[in-house]
Amino acid sequence: MDSADVNASALIAVDWGSTHLRAKLVVDGEVCASAHSADGIRDLGGRDCATILESLCGDWRRIYPGAQVIASGMVGAREGWIEAPYVQAPCELGDLVTGLVTISTMTFGEISIVPGVRIDDEACGLTDVMRGEETQIAGLLSELGAEEAVVCLPGTHSKWVLCRQGRIEDFRTWFTGEAYELLTHGSLVSGDGSPAVVGSPAFLRGMDSVEALGGLLRQIFLGRTHMLAGRLSSSEMRSYISGLLLAHELREGLTYARGLPLFIVGDSPSAKAVSIALEHRGAAFCRITRDVHLDGIRAIHAHRQGVAPQ
């Protein structure tokens, strides 16, 4: 970026979640710089969000003074920078654009924050929400087209999203990733701290335990008794718990998907684990590893500008 054209079309795409902050500079449709830090919304410690973002990528805005900034994720939560109220599902790309919330800063001018999505089942008294995943889905909607499909976004709170007619129709959340972290730190089934080995015999034992009598809570405890009986070693405990929790998510998620085309998004350890678990179950799916968050930011930006995304 030594001799930048300040008149070039520039966009700064920000993915600001609970535990991470990632930014990419897009100039004339091409990613020409990226930056990341561990300054997640959970770890602000009273620090100012504008100062954190300025320290990460403020130079980009000074080189490209016309660059527009669009951010999504927990940055728009109640505990984030500014609350971006949820858009109600079913919703489409235009609804996300309409729901954008702006905040003024010294360095970046106006920053736009993407709203989350909420769905309510009044009959059952249930509500589900997402923040950040809606941007990833926005990056896939044109690819999915008008047909029905289910998109799985594995992670701390795994999302299974039903897409239809180019919109987010419905979705479900599973607590899989966070449950794994809590269970494998300081509990009876923490083992010796050895990391889970996805696809290992212990992982598959956990997966295959999903139909055992007693349900999830009993099956978790049986991991401890497997170790006491010598069927599992302490180094295999996390593998067992990982397989068990994933198996429960997949059993419910695949029922929810009803045999529709299934897409797994991401190249994270969680996405790889879900892919291996689905293969073990013999379920068909398509894996998408590109940066669909960036695709979503581009789509939102283009829709707002009234042009086709680059």
N, C-alpha and C positions, 0 to 999 in steps of 0.2 A: 504494500500500500504506500509506496514511496511517492508516486506521482499520480494521485487519484484525480479523476474528473469529478469535481464537486457537483456537476450538473447531472451526473449519472443517477439512474433510478436506484435508490437504496432502501433496504428494509432491514430492520434489526428484529429478529425473531427470538423471543425469550420464553424458555420453559422453566418456570420457577415453582418447584414443588416443596413438599415438606422437608426434604433432606438434601436437596440439590438446587443449584442455579446454573442454567446453561443458556448461552446466547450464541447466535450465528448472524453474521453480516452477509446479506445477499445484495449483490450489485449487478444490475442488468440481468437478473435471473440466475446468477452464479454465486455459490457460496465462496467467499474469498477470505473469511476469517471466522474463527470460533473461539469461545472461551468458556470455562466452567469453574465452579467453586463449590464448596460444601456449605455455603451460606443459605441453607434451606429456611423456610418460614418458621420451622420449629426452633431454629438455632439463632434467631436474630439477637437475642439478649438485649433488647431495648434499642438496638441500632437502627438508624434511619435507612429505609429501603432505597431511597434515592441515592444516598451516599454509597451504599453497597453496589448498586448497579453502575454508578458512575466510575467506581474504582475498577470494575470488571471490564467495561466496554465504553467508557466515556470518550476515549480517543476516537472511536469510530464515528461518533456524532460530530466531533470537531473536524474530522476529515470530510465527512459527508453531512453537512449541516441540514440538508433536506431529508435525511433518513427518517422514516417513520418507524415507531417502535410499537410492536404488538406483543403482549405477554399473556400467558395462560397458566393455569395451575392454581395451587393454593395461595398464590399472590393475590387472587381475587376472593379469598375466603374471608369470613368475618374476622379472623385473627391475622389476616394478611395485610397488605399495603392499604387497599381500599376494597370494600365489599362490592362485588359484582353480582347482583341478585340472580338467582337461578332462572333459566328459561324452562318453561314447562314442556315436557315431552308429551306427545310426538312433536318434533321440531326439525327444521332443516337449516341449511347454511344461512339463509337470509335472516332467520330468527336469531342466530348467534351474532350476526352483524348488527342487527337492531338492538341487541342486548349489550353491546360493547359499552364499557364505562371508561371515561377518560380521567386522567389526573395530570396536573401541570407540574413540570419540574424545570429547574434552572438549566440543566445540561441538555435534556432531551426534548424540551418543549412538552407537548401533550403525548402521554403514553396511553395506549388503548389496552384495556384488559378484557379478555374474553370471559363471558359468563359461564358458570357451570350449568348443568342440566339436572332437573328434578322430575321425578315421576311419582304420582300419588295413586294409590289404590284405596279409594274411600270405602269401598265395600268391606275390605279387610283391615282398614285402619293402618296401612303400611305406606312408608315413603322411602325412596331410594334416591341417592344423589351421586353426581360425579363432578370432578373438577380436573381439567387437563385432558382427560380421555376424550371429551367432546371435540377437542381440537384435533386429536389423532383421527377420530372418526371423520371429521370434516375433510381430512386429507385423503379419505378412502371413498367418500360417497359417490363421486363421479365414476370411479372404477367399478364400484358395486352395481351401479345402474339402478334400474327399476325393480330388479328381482329381489326376492327376500334372501337375506344371508345373516349369519350370526358372526360377530367379530369378538374374539377373546383377547383381552388386554391383560396379561398376567402381571402380577406385582404384589405390593403390600396388601392392597385391597383389589383383588382380581375382578374385572368387569367382563360380563358377557352381554353384548349389545345386539339387539335385533334391529336390522336396518331394512327398510322397505320404501320403495318409491323415492329414493334419494333423501331419506330422512332417518333420524333416530326415532324408532317406533317405541321401543321398550328396552329395559336393561335390568340386569341383576348384579349384585355385588356379593363376593365371597371374601371372608376375612382371612384367607389362607396364609398369605405371606406374613402378616403380623402375628397370627396364631403360632406359626412356626417359630418366629423369633422369640416369643414369650415362653413357649414350651421348652425350647432348647437352651434357655439361659436360667439356671437356678432351679429347675424342677426335677422330679424323680426320673424324668426321661431325657435329661440333658446329655447323658453319656460323659465321655471324657473330653468333649470339646472338639473332637475330630469333625471336619466338615462333612456334610452329606455328599454321597457319591451317587448321582442320579443314574439309574439303570443298574445299580449293583444288586446282588441278591437280597440285601437287607431292604433296599428301596422297593424292590418288587414284592417282598414279603409284606411290607406295609400296604402296598397297593392291593394285593390279593386278600388282605384282611378286611376289606371294606364291607363284605357281605357277612362277616362273622356275627354271631349273636351278641346282643348287648349294646350295639350302637357305638358312636364315635368315642364317647367318654370312657367306656369300658375298653375299647380297642387301644386307646392311648395308654391306659394302665397296663395292658397286657404286654406292651413294649418292655416295661420294667420286668415283668415275670419271664418274658423270653430271655432276658439277660441273666436273671437269677438261675434259670434252668439250663443255661449254656447254649441256647439256640442262637442268641445274638451276643456279640461282644459289646463292651461299652463304646468302642470306637464306631460301631455300626448304628448306634441309637438314633442319631440325627438323620441318617439315611432312611431308617424305618419310619420315623415321624413324618419326614418329607413325603414319602410315598403314600402314607396313610391319609394325610391331609389332602394331598392332590387327588387321590382316588375319590374321596368324598365330594370334592368340588366337581370333578369330571362326571361323576354319576349324576349329580343334579344338573350340571351345565348341559350335558348331552341330552338329558330329558327335555330341558328348556329349549334346546336347539331343534328338536323334532326332526332331525335328519336333514335340515337345511344345509346349504354350503357353509363350511366353517373355516374361518380365517384366524390364524394365530399371529399376533403382531409383536415384533421386537426381536432383538438379538441378545437380550439379557439372560442371566442364569435362570430366572423364573420362566421365561419363554422357552428356553431349551428344555427345562424340566417338564413343562406342560407338553411339549412336542413328543418327548420320549414316552411320557405317560400315555398319551393318546395312541401312539404306535403300539404300546403294550396292550392296549384295549382293542386294537384293530380298527380304530376310528379314522375316517378319512378327513383330511384337512389340508389347507394351503398355508404355507408360512410366508409372512411378509416381514423382511428384515430392514427395509429402507427406513429413512427418517420420516415417518408419516406425520409427526408433529410439525415439522417444517412444511410439509405439503399442506397441512391444515392452515397454518398461519398464512401461507401464500394464497390459499383459496379464499380465506376471510378477507385478506387485503385486496385481492382482485375483485371480489364481489362488492366490496365497499367502493372501489374505484370504478366499477362498472366495466371491467375489462376481463378478458380471458386470462387465467393464471399462467405464469411462465413456468 
